[in-house]
Amino acid sequence: MTTVATVSEGTDNPYALSHLDSLESEAVHIFREVAGEFERPVILFSGGKDSILMLHLALKAFAPAPVPFTLLHVDTGHNFPEVLEYRDRTVAEHGLRLHVASVQEYIDAGKLRERPDGTRNPLQTVPLTEAIQQHRFDAVFGGGRRDEEKARAKERVFSLRDEFSQWDPRRQRPELWQLYNGRHAPGEHVRVFPISNWTELDVWQYIEREGIELPEIYFAHEREVFNRNGMWLTAGDWGGPKEHEKTETRQVRYRTVGDMSCTGAVDSDATTLDAVITEIAASRLTERGATRADDKMSEAAMEDRKREGYF
Amino acid sequence: MTTTAEQLSATTLLRFATAGSVDDGKSTLVGRLLHDSKSVLTDQLEAVEHASRNRGQEAPDLALLTDGLRAEREQGITIDVAYRYFATPRRRFILADTPGHVQYTRNMVTGASTAELAVVLVDARNGVVEQTRRHAAVAALLRVPHVVLAVNKMDLVDYAEPVFAAIAEEFTAYAASLGVPEITAIPISALAGDNVVEPSAHMDWYGGPTVLEHLETVPVSHDLTGCHARFPVQYVIRPQTAEHPDYRGYAGQIAAGVFRVGEPVTVLPSGRTSTIEGIDLLGDSVDIAWAPQSVTLRLSDDIDVSRGDLIAPSGDAPAVTQDVEATVCHVADEPLTVGRRVLLKHTTRTVKAIVKDIPSRLTLDDLSQHPAPGKLVANDIGRVVVRTAEPLALDAYADSRRTGSFLLIDPADGTTLSAGMAGASFAAAEEAPAADDDAEWDF
């Protein structure tokens, strides 16, 4: 035996936190840091599971007081009706204030032009950054997770953005211990990602543990879809299907919720949280790889969009 | 497949960092850990294969899994810490993948600051080299509780036990002299997969765990009963609603130790005392709470407490001081000089401060001290003396990584200048000689 190992016996430490408790505690700490240090924070809220999770964490962080932040939704105009209904119900239920920045209004006013591929996700950047400037938000919470995408894996929890909302990956502040540095000049703001360290599976497990309600499209249901570039898109007046594309009814669910033009559904029988978790634990595809067209545009699609101010 | 949600939820979380020189095979080890623990999904692997083919490489380059930025892929190097996530049925892992270049010491400091374990990689053919000593020194300086020495490329030394034993012994002696509390040495081949996830068929002389087994079983939280309990106040919660007209709670994350209802506490820096009347754990009322739980404390007296204050047990409160002696790692491109006015962020408190002295700069290669360097430049580690405008309740970093650490910040543009660790460190053991200066005073 030549091991010089001095492995301690793995005794059950009564003070060890479960991984969900650790992640929850860290996220709550981040929400409270922002509340303590910033003047005008806002939570990006789309009605998708990550932003729903964030709102839930914020509610817990400040209980029994109300959440001291407003919400901002960048509405592409191609959102799922079920999700918008969920969004408005949630805002009303918790007495929150919601700002909506509308991509459709920008297009109607001639300030943005529809892309030939019909995808509106990249068009969100301008309404988002203008809303931040207009409302003078100094901290903008996003539900981005580092496991989603390799450029996101490099993002700090506190990410300084200049007056044009740009991200410069080479000029990021080192992030040491739990000492988040949110100092910024007037006009600049900080993007804050409290669930950076969560994975898709963590999100689902926590949603189950906490009994958080989600929009129904996250669970398997019958839906009229058609195939475009290998993804099942929902038929609708946003611009699909085209003449050569055939609609069919399939049992599907969504792993992410975004713009209808680029968010694909997956074939699924998972009608309960338990079944969804089992399905994800066994899946060999990442959530974005399976269902997001916008990330497939190039090897650095996300990095490029983030540099321009995307979340 | 019968892994239920309950079983997965019961797992704990380990944060660890990897360190290694450019050609030690760190990317291969990380790729192997992710790949063999089935944490690389098909679409990620396809993307890597596609990108590798585009560059004319025959085999998929697993380093592309972790190098996420355009500049990194273009240059084929890692320029920034990347965080990776993987899981086994026993535990969840957050891996801070830090670059190996000498000039990126600050990145290893960043990765190690939140790590409970550091994996230091060496090439079995080269043994312990300067870079290994630097990595061990940074792990010791940052007080990373567990260090793993991964002796890689054992396949290139015929899996010979004496090669491993000699390296392990040399490293263990060196790291122990720095005060690293626990060292585990493992002979591996990241390329062939020996002792990374699966036990090696080539080294039956080795009786210890594989890298993954060790990561799965190493204790993630320390014995809290011996820790000084510390609670930095982040935010005061006062709903002032009809339902909660008088609620006044102090929200924060317990930095160290345990707090109990009924315990007498002191609020620093004011020194006012009270008793814990209640502890709210994110909506639930509890009798006891411990680090790193985020909680809200309610006190039985209506005393003045605000963000930046520290609550500690009355019998075990830290002294407050305006004179901070510390080791810092300078992380900004602009140098740190004596006389520099800065902001110091400690827990939830940010105060004005001035750099009074930089007594010495540390050479990581041999741990020698260079007296009075005048300034610290990027990636330098040195001793500093800082005077703050307001008193701080500061612990020694050796006692508490959370309440002994701080940032120095540029007040003009908010740049993070230095990472600070209060109190003595191994580097302060020997006083720098000042014989020449003394001689001059004789005139």
Boltz contact constraints between the chains, C-beta under 6 A:
constraints:
  - contact:
      token1: [A, 1]
      token2: [B, 207]
      max_distance: 6.0
  - contact:
      token1: [A, 2]
      token2: [B, 161]
      max_distance: 6.0
  - contact:
      token1: [A, 2]
      token2: [B, 165]
      max_distance: 6.0
  - contact:
      token1: [A, 3]
      token2: [B, 207]
      max_distance: 6.0
  - contact:
      token1: [A, 3]
      token2: [B, 208]
      max_distance: 6.0
  - contact:
      token1: [A, 4]
      token2: [B, 168]
      max_distance: 6.0
  - contact:
      token1: [A, 4]
      token2: [B, 172]
      max_distance: 6.0
  - contact:
      token1: [A, 4]
      token2: [B, 185]
      max_distance: 6.0
  - contact:
      token1: [A, 5]
      token2: [B, 184]
      max_distance: 6.0
  - contact:
      token1: [A, 5]
      token2: [B, 208]
      max_distance: 6.0
  - contact:
      token1: [A, 6]
      token2: [B, 182]
      max_distance: 6.0
  - contact:
      token1: [A, 7]
      token2: [B, 184]
      max_distance: 6.0
  - contact:
      token1: [A, 8]
      token2: [B, 219]
      max_distance: 6.0
  - contact:
      token1: [A, 10]
      token2: [B, 217]
      max_distance: 6.0
  - contact:
      token1: [A, 13]
      token2: [B, 221]
      max_distance: 6.0
  - contact:
      token1: [A, 15]
      token2: [B, 221]
      max_distance: 6.0
  - contact:
      token1: [A, 15]
      token2: [B, 224]
      max_distance: 6.0
  - contact:
      token1: [A, 15]
      token2: [B, 290]
      max_distance: 6.0
  - contact:
      token1: [A, 16]
      token2: [B, 12]
      max_distance: 6.0
  - contact:
      token1: [A, 16]
      token2: [B, 220]
      max_distance: 6.0
  - contact:
      token1: [A, 16]
      token2: [B, 221]
      max_distance: 6.0
  - contact:
      token1: [A, 19]
      token2: [B, 11]
      max_distance: 6.0
  - contact:
      token1: [A, 19]
      token2: [B, 12]
      max_distance: 6.0
  - contact:
      token1: [A, 19]
      token2: [B, 13]
      max_distance: 6.0
  - contact:
      token1: [A, 19]
      token2: [B, 92]
      max_distance: 6.0
  - contact:
      token1: [A, 20]
      token2: [B, 9]
      max_distance: 6.0
  - contact:
      token1: [A, 22]
      token2: [B, 13]
      max_distance: 6.0
  - contact:
      token1: [A, 25]
      token2: [B, 292]
      max_distance: 6.0
  - contact:
      token1: [A, 25]
      token2: [B, 293]
      max_distance: 6.0
  - contact:
      token1: [A, 25]
      token2: [B, 294]
      max_distance: 6.0
  - contact:
      token1: [A, 28]
      token2: [B, 294]
      max_distance: 6.0
  - contact:
      token1: [A, 29]
      token2: [B, 253]
      max_distance: 6.0
  - contact:
      token1: [A, 29]
      token2: [B, 294]
      max_distance: 6.0
  - contact:
      token1: [A, 32]
      token2: [B, 234]
      max_distance: 6.0
  - contact:
      token1: [A, 32]
      token2: [B, 235]
      max_distance: 6.0
  - contact:
      token1: [A, 32]
      token2: [B, 251]
      max_distance: 6.0
  - contact:
      token1: [A, 35]
      token2: [B, 235]
      max_distance: 6.0
  - contact:
      token1: [A, 36]
      token2: [B, 234]
      max_distance: 6.0
  - contact:
      token1: [A, 36]
      token2: [B, 235]
      max_distance: 6.0
  - contact:
      token1: [A, 36]
      token2: [B, 307]
      max_distance: 6.0
  - contact:
      token1: [A, 60]
      token2: [B, 282]
      max_distance: 6.0
  - contact:
      token1: [A, 60]
      token2: [B, 283]
      max_distance: 6.0
  - contact:
      token1: [A, 63]
      token2: [B, 283]
      max_distance: 6.0
  - contact:
      token1: [A, 64]
      token2: [B, 239]
      max_distance: 6.0
  - contact:
      token1: [A, 64]
      token2: [B, 244]
      max_distance: 6.0
  - contact:
      token1: [A, 65]
      token2: [B, 237]
      max_distance: 6.0
  - contact:
      token1: [A, 65]
      token2: [B, 239]
      max_distance: 6.0
  - contact:
      token1: [A, 146]
      token2: [B, 83]
      max_distance: 6.0
  - contact:
      token1: [A, 147]
      token2: [B, 85]
      max_distance: 6.0
  - contact:
      token1: [A, 150]
      token2: [B, 68]
      max_distance: 6.0
  - contact:
      token1: [A, 151]
      token2: [B, 68]
      max_distance: 6.0
  - contact:
      token1: [A, 153]
      token2: [B, 68]
      max_distance: 6.0
  - contact:
      token1: [A, 153]
      token2: [B, 82]
      max_distance: 6.0
  - contact:
      token1: [A, 153]
      token2: [B, 83]
      max_distance: 6.0
  - contact:
      token1: [A, 154]
      token2: [B, 68]
      max_distance: 6.0
  - contact:
      token1: [A, 154]
      token2: [B, 69]
      max_distance: 6.0
  - contact:
      token1: [A, 154]
      token2: [B, 80]
      max_distance: 6.0
  - contact:
      token1: [A, 154]
      token2: [B, 82]
      max_distance: 6.0
  - contact:
      token1: [A, 169]
      token2: [B, 69]
      max_distance: 6.0
  - contact:
      token1: [A, 173]
      token2: [B, 416]
      max_distance: 6.0
  - contact:
      token1: [A, 174]
      token2: [B, 106]
      max_distance: 6.0
  - contact:
      token1: [A, 174]
      token2: [B, 110]
      max_distance: 6.0
  - contact:
      token1: [A, 174]
      token2: [B, 331]
      max_distance: 6.0
  - contact:
      token1: [A, 174]
      token2: [B, 416]
      max_distance: 6.0
  - contact:
      token1: [A, 176]
      token2: [B, 110]
      max_distance: 6.0
  - contact:
      token1: [A, 176]
      token2: [B, 113]
      max_distance: 6.0
  - contact:
      token1: [A, 176]
      token2: [B, 419]
      max_distance: 6.0
  - contact:
      token1: [A, 177]
      token2: [B, 113]
      max_distance: 6.0
  - contact:
      token1: [A, 177]
      token2: [B, 405]
      max_distance: 6.0
  - contact:
      token1: [A, 179]
      token2: [B, 345]
      max_distance: 6.0
  - contact:
      token1: [A, 179]
      token2: [B, 407]
      max_distance: 6.0
  - contact:
      token1: [A, 181]
      token2: [B, 416]
      max_distance: 6.0
  - contact:
      token1: [A, 183]
      token2: [B, 414]
      max_distance: 6.0
  - contact:
      token1: [A, 184]
      token2: [B, 414]
      max_distance: 6.0
  - contact:
      token1: [A, 197]
      token2: [B, 94]
      max_distance: 6.0
  - contact:
      token1: [A, 199]
      token2: [B, 85]
      max_distance: 6.0
  - contact:
      token1: [A, 205]
      token2: [B, 5]
      max_distance: 6.0
  - contact:
      token1: [A, 205]
      token2: [B, 9]
      max_distance: 6.0
  - contact:
      token1: [A, 208]
      token2: [B, 5]
      max_distance: 6.0
  - contact:
      token1: [A, 277]
      token2: [B, 5]
      max_distance: 6.0
  - contact:
      token1: [A, 284]
      token2: [B, 41]
      max_distance: 6.0
  - contact:
      token1: [A, 284]
      token2: [B, 42]
      max_distance: 6.0
  - contact:
      token1: [A, 285]
      token2: [B, 41]
      max_distance: 6.0
  - contact:
      token1: [A, 285]
      token2: [B, 42]
      max_distance: 6.0
  - contact:
      token1: [A, 285]
      token2: [B, 43]
      max_distance: 6.0
  - contact:
      token1: [A, 286]
      token2: [B, 41]
      max_distance: 6.0
  - contact:
      token1: [A, 286]
      token2: [B, 43]
      max_distance: 6.0
  - contact:
      token1: [A, 289]
      token2: [B, 43]
      max_distance: 6.0
  - contact:
      token1: [A, 300]
      token2: [B, 70]
      max_distance: 6.0
